[in-house]
Amino acid sequence: MQQKILLDKKTYIKIFQTAIQERKTTISEISQKTKIQETSIKKIISADFSDFRKVTISNYIKSICKELKLKSNHFIIFAEQETEHIPDKQILYPKKFDKILENKFLIRILYTFSIFLSTIFIIIFIGFQIKSFIEKPKINIISPNNNEVFSYDVIKIYGTTCEKCSVSINGKNVSVGQSGEFEKTLKLVEGKNIIFISSRSELGRSNEKKISIFYKKNKN
């Protein structure tokens, strides 16, 4: 099956809350830097998109993630998924359409065309199946960023991978959510810390990412 890399609502909210705490900032400070109203920021990080246009949601998420040093694309995908329920306008066909359908020749053409489209969809579907079989599982590290510097020695790693994949961080297995999301708390040593994140699919395909982060004690 095609791999889906998605966040659920609980993880979406938790990552924003944790990032605000770890960056030692406040919603008020984020508002001042992004020029976004505090009430709007609270709604965005709480996954309440009811009062915004889709383009506004995307722009707000990009600005907030930039201040929190988070990659915005995963959060934007989640927001798009949450707002998919908004129905498009229905297309009303003219009454003349009924008369067109009475023409047997046109009906035959429409039938042939529908068979052609079905064949194309089947070919595309098979292509996706083959691709998911041969490609390595995806690993996306949401936080922290590579080469990020911390002044505290305990951090959390957040990321996503393919559904039903198994994940290990520095050789230790990590629980993976239904949508492929994972997290782990790590204790850093002073200086450079190299973190290996591995993902393995049900078909036995594996992939690995490496990031480096730094811990520098505050000098009092």
C-alpha positions in Angstrom: 0.0 0.0 0.0 1.1 3.6 -0.5 2.8 5.1 2.5 1.0 7.8 4.5 2.9 10.2 6.7 0.3 11.9 9.0 -0.1 13.3 12.4 -3.1 12.8 14.6 -4.7 15.6 16.6 -3.2 14.6 19.9 0.4 14.5 18.6 -0.2 17.7 16.6 -1.2 19.6 19.8 1.5 17.9 22.0 4.4 18.8 19.7 3.4 22.5 19.7 3.0 22.6 23.5 6.4 20.8 24.0 8.1 23.1 21.5 6.8 26.2 23.3 8.1 24.8 26.6 11.5 23.7 25.3 12.1 27.0 23.4 11.2 28.8 26.7 8.8 31.2 24.8 5.2 32.2 25.2 2.2 32.7 22.9 2.5 36.4 23.5 6.1 36.5 22.3 5.2 34.4 19.2 2.4 36.8 18.5 4.7 39.8 18.6 7.2 38.2 16.3 4.7 36.8 13.8 2.1 39.6 14.0 -0.6 37.0 14.4 -3.2 37.6 17.2 -2.8 35.5 20.3 -6.3 34.1 20.0 -5.5 32.9 16.5 -2.3 31.2 17.6 -4.1 29.5 20.4 -6.7 28.1 18.0 -4.1 27.0 15.4 -1.9 25.1 17.9 -5.1 23.6 19.4 -6.1 22.3 16.0 -9.2 24.5 15.9 -9.4 25.7 12.2 -13.1 26.6 12.1 -12.6 30.4 11.9 -9.9 30.4 9.1 -9.6 30.2 5.4 -7.4 27.3 4.2 -4.7 29.6 2.8 -4.7 31.5 6.1 -4.2 28.3 8.1 -1.2 27.3 6.0 0.4 30.8 6.3 -0.2 30.9 10.1 1.3 27.4 10.6 4.4 28.3 8.6 5.0 31.4 10.7 4.4 29.7 14.0 6.6 26.7 13.1 9.4 29.1 12.0 9.5 30.7 15.4 9.4 27.3 17.1 12.1 25.8 14.8 9.7 23.1 13.6 9.2 21.8 10.0 5.8 23.0 8.9 4.8 20.6 6.2 3.6 17.9 8.5 1.4 20.3 10.4 0.0 21.8 7.1 -0.9 18.3 5.9 -2.7 17.6 9.1 -4.7 20.9 8.8 -5.6 20.1 5.2 -6.8 16.7 6.3 -8.9 18.2 9.2 -10.6 20.7 6.8 -11.3 18.2 4.0 -14.9 17.8 5.3 -15.9 21.2 3.9 -18.1 20.3 0.9 -17.4 21.8 -2.6 -20.3 23.4 -4.5 -22.5 20.9 -6.2 -22.5 21.0 -10.0 -26.0 21.3 -11.4 -26.5 19.7 -14.9 -29.0 21.2 -17.3 -32.1 19.3 -18.2 -30.9 18.8 -21.7 -28.4 16.2 -20.3 -31.3 13.7 -20.1 -31.9 14.0 -23.8 -28.3 13.5 -24.6 -28.3 10.2 -22.7 -31.1 9.0 -24.9 -28.7 9.0 -27.8 -27.4 5.4 -27.9 -24.3 6.4 -29.8 -23.2 8.8 -27.1 -24.0 6.3 -24.4 -21.7 3.8 -26.2 -18.9 6.4 -26.3 -19.4 7.2 -22.6 -19.3 3.5 -21.8 -16.1 3.0 -23.7 -14.5 6.1 -22.1 -15.4 4.9 -18.6 -13.7 1.5 -19.4 -10.6 3.4 -20.6 -10.5 5.5 -17.4 -11.0 2.4 -15.2 -8.0 0.8 -16.9 -5.9 3.8 -16.3 -6.8 3.9 -12.7 -6.0 0.2 -12.3 -2.6 0.7 -13.9 -1.9 3.7 -11.6 -3.0 1.6 -8.6 -0.7 -1.3 -9.5 2.2 1.2 -10.0 1.7 2.5 -6.5 1.7 -1.0 -5.1 4.9 -1.8 -6.8 6.5 1.4 -5.6 5.5 0.8 -2.0 7.0 -2.7 -2.3 10.4 -1.6 -3.6 10.9 1.8 -1.9 12.4 2.2 1.6 10.2 3.4 4.4 10.1 7.2 4.8 11.5 8.8 8.0 10.6 12.4 8.8 12.2 14.1 11.8 9.9 16.9 13.0 12.0 17.9 16.0 14.8 18.6 16.8 16.5 20.0 13.8 19.9 18.7 12.7 22.8 20.5 14.4 20.5 22.2 16.8 22.1 23.4 20.1 20.4 22.9 23.5 21.2 24.3 26.9 19.4 21.4 28.7 20.3 17.7 28.6 16.9 16.1 28.2 15.0 16.4 24.9 12.2 14.7 23.0 12.5 13.5 19.4 9.3 13.7 17.3 8.9 12.1 13.9 6.8 10.2 11.5 7.3 7.1 9.3 5.1 4.8 7.3 2.1 3.1 8.8 2.8 -0.3 10.5 6.6 0.3 10.3 8.8 -0.4 13.3 11.2 2.3 14.6 14.3 2.2 16.7 16.3 5.1 18.0 20.0 4.4 18.8 19.2 0.7 18.7 16.2 0.9 21.1 12.7 0.1 19.9 10.2 3.0 20.0 6.4 2.8 20.0 4.8 3.8 16.7 1.3 5.3 16.5 -1.5 4.3 14.1 -0.6 7.0 11.6 3.2 6.4 11.9 4.0 9.0 14.5 6.7 8.3 17.1 8.5 10.1 20.0 11.3 9.3 22.4 12.9 11.1 25.3 16.7 11.2 25.2 19.3 12.3 27.7 22.2 14.2 26.1 25.9 14.2 26.9 27.8 17.4 26.9 29.0 18.3 23.4 28.0 16.5 20.2 25.3 13.8 20.3 24.7 11.6 17.2 21.2 10.0 16.9 20.4 7.2 14.6 16.7 6.7 13.7 15.8 3.4 11.9 12.5 2.4 10.3 11.6 -1.1 9.0 8.5 -1.9 6.9 6.4 -5.0 7.1 7.9 -6.2 3.9 11.4 -6.0 5.4 12.6 -2.8 3.7 14.6 -0.6 6.0 15.9 3.0 6.1 18.0 5.0 8.5 18.5 8.7 9.3 21.2 10.3 11.3 21.1 13.7 13.0 23.6 15.5 15.2 22.6 17.7 18.1 24.7 19.6 20.7 24.3 20.1 24.4 26.1 23.1 25.9 25.8 23.8 29.6 24.9 27.4 30.6 27.8 29.1 32.2 26.6 30.8 35.3 
